[in-house]
Amino acid sequence: MSENDTRAELFAALLALAKVVPEMRGGQLMAAVGELCADLHGRGLWDAADAELLEAVWQFRRTFQAATEEKQSGVVSLTNGIGSGNDSRPL
């Protein structure tokens, strides 16, 4: 895949992600993806290659959708600090 193709795919993936997470503003979304990219590749928004950012967008989307599905099904991960779902605090 050429650099131009990768860049076009990156922008398409960002647009699709923005539709999945409409409550996040564009800057917030970019910052979150940049932080994830830094975690994955050691390079954030400024230094990452388009392919690395694209991978971060995909990972962010998968993680967000999995968390959303868990929340909708009533299953709460023990890693989020809430426990087994018996906690009276709202999710």
N, C-alpha and C positions, 0 to 999 in steps of 0.2 A: 504494500500500500504506500502511495506517495505521501509526502509531507502535507500537500494540499488536501488530499483525501482524508488524512488523519485529522487535520484541522477542521474540515467540514463535518466529519463525524463527531468530533469533540463538541462543536457548537450545537449540533443536532441533539446530542446526548444531554447537554446542559439545558436546552429548551425543554426536552422531555422530562428532565428531573425537576425543572421549575413547575411543570404541570402536576407532578406527583406531590410536590411540597409547596403548595401555593402560599402557605403562611410565611415562608421565608422570602425576604427581599433579595434582589439579585446580588447585592454585595455580600449579604450574609451567606448566601449559597456558595458564592465564589470563595469566601474566606473559609468556610467549612470544608469544601473540596480541597482547597490549598493546604489546610492543616492535615487532612487525611493523606494527601499526596506526600507531604513531608514525613509523615509517619511511615508510609509505604516505601518511599524511595530516597528519603533524606534530602529532598529538594521540594521547596514550596512553589507557589505561583510564579515567582519571578524566574526561577532557575529550571523548573521542570520542563521536560519535553512534552509536546502535545500528547504523545502516546501515554506518557505517565499520568498526565492529568485526566485523560480519557479513562484509564484504568481506575483512577480515584473516583471519578463520577460514577462508573459502574458499581464500584464497591459501596459507595455512599448510598446509591439507590437500593442495592440488594439489602443492605443493613437496615435502611429506613423501612423498606417494605416488610422485611421479616419482623421488625419491632411492631409495626402497625398491625400485622396479621396476628401476632401474639396478643397484643392488647385487645383486639376485636374478639379473639377467641377466649379471652379470659385467662390465658396462660401468662404468667409473669415470670420473667427470668430472675433467678436468685442474684445475678450479678448487678442488677440495677438498684440494690439496696432496699427494695420494698419487701422482699420475701416471697412467700408462696401465693400471694393474692388474698390472704386472710386479713391483711392490714386494712384498717378503716380509712386510711388516707386515699384521696382520689388519685387515679393513675394519670 
